[in-house]
């Protein structure tokens, strides 16, 4: 029988529309003003933190809508923006500098809906508000670190070959390796040149002063800078993700700069803390022969340096860096056989070889983990960039029990320190510090205005299309309008379901464009039905032929548009991607609603019945 769908197909269409509608519902609830609390520097957010914060805000007369622990962070929802500011100030003063307290916006989705996986669309920076940073990588520091690594490499390589040298140091001419005779200099030059072409070696001997100078080639310098930029991008992205900031944007700009956007975060100063306070990790041997009292008084051996310990007191460490955190590929908190906290570390192949070589001769000796942090000093350099303060502290000291390779553990920590250290190491260490050269705050009011303008454009577009379809196609116009409304709901639902989809201002433009495109298919179908009726076919034949003959035209037009949107998504960035995503989703849902959805309604109303005239 013509124009009759089997029951399973009707149920399938109803199920798809129901799922799309369900996932669109959370967008009706909006967002709450919230305060986000994240632990740093060895602290931990626990149930007691939640209890103390609730008690504090109650004593201050600040009404809490909801407070919850989520992924190791505390989200406190309050009534309005004024109470949000008061809550942030009170919590920050109470918890101290071991916690990051930032303003944020949290979805107001009911708990029952959230438990079923219903979440609102993720909004971009231009709609939700947030902070934008332009960060510059200190390439000079990256090169300095590589030079220090090369100095350590030269020492170990020459010792392995039993080539006698008098010393290795950095000078204005490059890395200087001194020798007592010309024979050892010649042997060292031949051997070091054979290892790689990264360094350029020149004989700088003067009289009886035998010296070999090593400088980095231009290609190697360019590679160091590129590696520093790419690793910092990865590290900052990992660190932001670890700390729970939703939908961050981290991408390069030029040769030395990184763009970081944090939607929903409203406090620029605290957003810098959420980035992880640009830190790095170094492993060094402890100088256990040094006199602690003398070191505290400033008398330190020439080969050592004094650093404060996070737990209190000081530690005297060797100047030579055994390993830096950029070789770490994984870090997880765990417990040893006596249930004591520890951190399990995984290194890459190069790091494993380095660590194996430097630890085989230090079994039984203490090794320190040095945490180096660069924080905003609140002052500016002469060139206008932010002046950074360098903070260095020893976060753990552990005894090397055996020769270490790619996998080892750090012990001597309490539970909170183990959790914090694992997070930092897992997120990665910055190969070079970064400075913020530009910062902007996009207020939520501006984002709300953009959303409101986008809504009005969509509403007026919908009204015009609905009126036209209703007048021109009558009863079939009503069906087309139902399909158009269902299409918009499904676009919102799919955007909410996809984890990586973010709605931006151009994305709203894509949705408005979809409103116009969504009726194209119905116009083609309805016009074909009219032509078939004018040609003398019966109502049932006209409906059947109208849908069958229009399908290829609709598919061709939408597939080519979809391919164009796919190319825009592949090669575009930022705003272009946002437009392409909504356009692709809109094309897919409009194909479903205009062809399958309307056919279900038409079949239910006229299919298999003796109808002499259609209201079209």
Secondary structure in CASP SS format (residue, H / E / C, confidence):
PFRMAT SS
TARGET T0000
AUTHOR 0000-0000-0000
METHOD secondary structure of the structure
MODEL  1
X C 1.00
X C 1.00
X C 1.00
X C 1.00
X C 1.00
X C 1.00
X H 1.00
X H 1.00
X H 1.00
X H 1.00
X H 1.00
X H 1.00
X H 1.00
X H 1.00
X H 1.00
X H 1.00
X H 1.00
X H 1.00
X H 1.00
X H 1.00
X H 1.00
X H 1.00
X H 1.00
X H 1.00
X H 1.00
X H 1.00
X H 1.00
X H 1.00
X C 1.00
X C 1.00
X E 1.00
X E 1.00
X E 1.00
X E 1.00
X E 1.00
X E 1.00
X E 1.00
X E 1.00
X E 1.00
X C 1.00
X C 1.00
X C 1.00
X C 1.00
X C 1.00
X C 1.00
X C 1.00
X H 1.00
X H 1.00
X H 1.00
X H 1.00
X H 1.00
X H 1.00
X H 1.00
X H 1.00
X H 1.00
X H 1.00
X H 1.00
X H 1.00
X H 1.00
X C 1.00
X C 1.00
X C 1.00
X C 1.00
X E 1.00
X E 1.00
X E 1.00
X E 1.00
X E 1.00
X E 1.00
X E 1.00
X C 1.00
X C 1.00
X E 1.00
X E 1.00
X E 1.00
X E 1.00
X E 1.00
X E 1.00
X C 1.00
X C 1.00
X H 1.00
X H 1.00
X H 1.00
X H 1.00
X H 1.00
X H 1.00
X H 1.00
X H 1.00
X H 1.00
X H 1.00
X H 1.00
X H 1.00
X H 1.00
X H 1.00
X H 1.00
X C 1.00
X C 1.00
X C 1.00
X E 1.00
X E 1.00
X E 1.00
X E 1.00
X E 1.00
X E 1.00
X E 1.00
X E 1.00
X E 1.00
X C 1.00
X C 1.00
X C 1.00
X H 1.00
X H 1.00
X H 1.00
X H 1.00
X H 1.00
X C 1.00
X C 1.00
X C 1.00
X C 1.00
X C 1.00
X C 1.00
X E 1.00
X E 1.00
X C 1.00
X H 1.00
X H 1.00
X H 1.00
X H 1.00
X C 1.00
X E 1.00
X E 1.00
X E 1.00
X E 1.00
X E 1.00
X E 1.00
X E 1.00
X E 1.00
X C 1.00
X H 1.00
X H 1.00
X H 1.00
X H 1.00
X H 1.00
X H 1.00
X H 1.00
X H 1.00
X H 1.00
X H 1.00
X H 1.00
X H 1.00
X H 1.00
X H 1.00
X H 1.00
X H 1.00
X H 1.00
X H 1.00
X H 1.00
X H 1.00
X H 1.00
X H 1.00
X C 1.00
X C 1.00
X C 1.00
X C 1.00
X C 1.00
X C 1.00
X E 1.00
X E 1.00
X E 1.00
X E 1.00
X E 1.00
X C 1.00
X C 1.00
X E 1.00
X E 1.00
X E 1.00
X E 1.00
X E 1.00
X E 1.00
X C 1.00
X C 1.00
X H 1.00
X H 1.00
X H 1.00
X H 1.00
X H 1.00
X H 1.00
X H 1.00
X H 1.00
X H 1.00
X H 1.00
X H 1.00
X H 1.00
X H 1.00
X H 1.00
X C 1.00
X C 1.00
X C 1.00
X E 1.00
X E 1.00
X E 1.00
X E 1.00
X E 1.00
X C 1.00
X C 1.00
X E 1.00
X C 1.00
X C 1.00
X E 1.00
X E 1.00
X E 1.00
X E 1.00
X E 1.00
X E 1.00
X E 1.00
X E 1.00
X C 1.00
X H 1.00
X H 1.00
X H 1.00
X H 1.00
X H 1.00
X H 1.00
X H 1.00
X H 1.00
X H 1.00
X H 1.00
X H 1.00
X H 1.00
X H 1.00
X H 1.00
X H 1.00
X H 1.00
X H 1.00
X H 1.00
X H 1.00
X H 1.00
X H 1.00
X H 1.00
X H 1.00
X H 1.00
X H 1.00
X C 1.00
X C 1.00
X C 1.00
X C 1.00
X C 1.00
X E 1.00
X E 1.00
X E 1.00
X E 1.00
X E 1.00
X E 1.00
X C 1.00
X C 1.00
X C 1.00
X E 1.00
X E 1.00
X E 1.00
X E 1.00
X E 1.00
X E 1.00
X E 1.00
X C 1.00
X C 1.00
X C 1.00
X C 1.00
X H 1.00
X H 1.00
X H 1.00
X H 1.00
X H 1.00
X H 1.00
X H 1.00
X C 1.00
X C 1.00
X C 1.00
X C 1.00
X E 1.00
X E 1.00
X E 1.00
X E 1.00
X E 1.00
X E 1.00
X E 1.00
X E 1.00
X C 1.00
X C 1.00
X C 1.00
X C 1.00
X C 1.00
X H 1.00
X H 1.00
X H 1.00
X H 1.00
X H 1.00
X C 1.00
X C 1.00
X C 1.00
X C 1.00
X C 1.00
X C 1.00
X C 1.00
X E 1.00
X E 1.00
X E 1.00
X E 1.00
X E 1.00
X E 1.00
X C 1.00
X C 1.00
X C 1.00
X C 1.00
X E 1.00
X E 1.00
X E 1.00
X E 1.00
X E 1.00
X E 1.00
X E 1.00
X E 1.00
X E 1.00
X E 1.00
X E 1.00
X H 1.00
X H 1.00
X H 1.00
X E 1.00
X E 1.00
X E 1.00
X E 1.00
X E 1.00
X E 1.00
X E 1.00
X E 1.00
X C 1.00
X C 1.00
X C 1.00
X C 1.00
X C 1.00
X E 1.00
X E 1.00
X E 1.00
X E 1.00
X E 1.00
X E 1.00
X E 1.00
X C 1.00
X H 1.00
X H 1.00
X H 1.00
X H 1.00
X H 1.00
X H 1.00
X H 1.00
X H 1.00
X H 1.00
X H 1.00
X H 1.00
X C 1.00
X C 1.00
X C 1.00
X C 1.00
X C 1.00
X C 1.00
X E 1.00
X E 1.00
X E 1.00
X E 1.00
X E 1.00
X E 1.00
X E 1.00
X E 1.00
X E 1.00
X E 1.00
X E 1.00
X E 1.00
X E 1.00
X E 1.00
X E 1.00
X C 1.00
X C 1.00
X C 1.00
X C 1.00
X C 1.00
X E 1.00
X E 1.00
X E 1.00
X E 1.00
X E 1.00
X E 1.00
X E 1.00
X E 1.00
X E 1.00
X E 1.00
X E 1.00
X E 1.00
X E 1.00
X E 1.00
X C 1.00
X C 1.00
X C 1.00
X C 1.00
X C 1.00
X C 1.00
X C 1.00
X E 1.00
X E 1.00
X E 1.00
X E 1.00
X C 1.00
X C 1.00
X C 1.00
X C 1.00
X H 1.00
X H 1.00
X H 1.00
X H 1.00
X H 1.00
X H 1.00
X H 1.00
X H 1.00
X H 1.00
X H 1.00
X H 1.00
X H 1.00
X H 1.00
X C 1.00
X C 1.00
X C 1.00
X C 1.00
X C 1.00
X C 1.00
X E 1.00
X E 1.00
X E 1.00
X E 1.00
X E 1.00
X E 1.00
X E 1.00
X E 1.00
X E 1.00
X C 1.00
X H 1.00
X H 1.00
X H 1.00
X H 1.00
X H 1.00
X H 1.00
X H 1.00
X H 1.00
X H 1.00
X H 1.00
X H 1.00
X H 1.00
X H 1.00
X H 1.00
X H 1.00
X H 1.00
X H 1.00
X H 1.00
X H 1.00
X H 1.00
X H 1.00
X H 1.00
X H 1.00
X H 1.00
X H 1.00
X H 1.00
X H 1.00
X H 1.00
X H 1.00
X H 1.00
X H 1.00
X H 1.00
X H 1.00
X H 1.00
X H 1.00
X H 1.00
X H 1.00
X H 1.00
X H 1.00
X H 1.00
X H 1.00
X H 1.00
X H 1.00
X H 1.00
X H 1.00
X H 1.00
X H 1.00
X H 1.00
X H 1.00
X H 1.00
X H 1.00
X H 1.00
X H 1.00
X H 1.00
X C 1.00
X C 1.00
X C 1.00
X C 1.00
X E 1.00
X E 1.00
X C 1.00
X H 1.00
X H 1.00
X H 1.00
X H 1.00
X H 1.00
X H 1.00
X H 1.00
X H 1.00
X H 1.00
X H 1.00
X H 1.00
X H 1.00
X H 1.00
X H 1.00
X C 1.00
X H 1.00
X H 1.00
X H 1.00
X H 1.00
X H 1.00
X H 1.00
X H 1.00
X H 1.00
X H 1.00
X H 1.00
X H 1.00
X H 1.00
X H 1.00
X H 1.00
X H 1.00
X C 1.00
X C 1.00
X C 1.00
X C 1.00
X H 1.00
X H 1.00
X H 1.00
X H 1.00
X H 1.00
X H 1.00
X H 1.00
X H 1.00
X H 1.00
X H 1.00
X H 1.00
X H 1.00
X H 1.00
X H 1.00
X H 1.00
X H 1.00
X H 1.00
X H 1.00
X H 1.00
X H 1.00
X H 1.00
X H 1.00
X H 1.00
X H 1.00
X H 1.00
X H 1.00
X H 1.00
X H 1.00
X H 1.00
X H 1.00
X H 1.00
X H 1.00
X H 1.00
X C 1.00
X C 1.00
X C 1.00
X H 1.00
X H 1.00
X H 1.00
X H 1.00
X H 1.00
X H 1.00
X H 1.00
X H 1.00
X H 1.00
X H 1.00
X H 1.00
X H 1.00
X H 1.00
X H 1.00
X H 1.00
X H 1.00
X H 1.00
X H 1.00
X H 1.00
X H 1.00
X H 1.00
X H 1.00
X H 1.00
X H 1.00
X H 1.00
X H 1.00
X H 1.00
X H 1.00
X H 1.00
X H 1.00
X H 1.00
X H 1.00
X C 1.00
X C 1.00
X C 1.00
X C 1.00
X C 1.00
X C 1.00
X C 1.00
X C 1.00
X C 1.00
X C 1.00
END
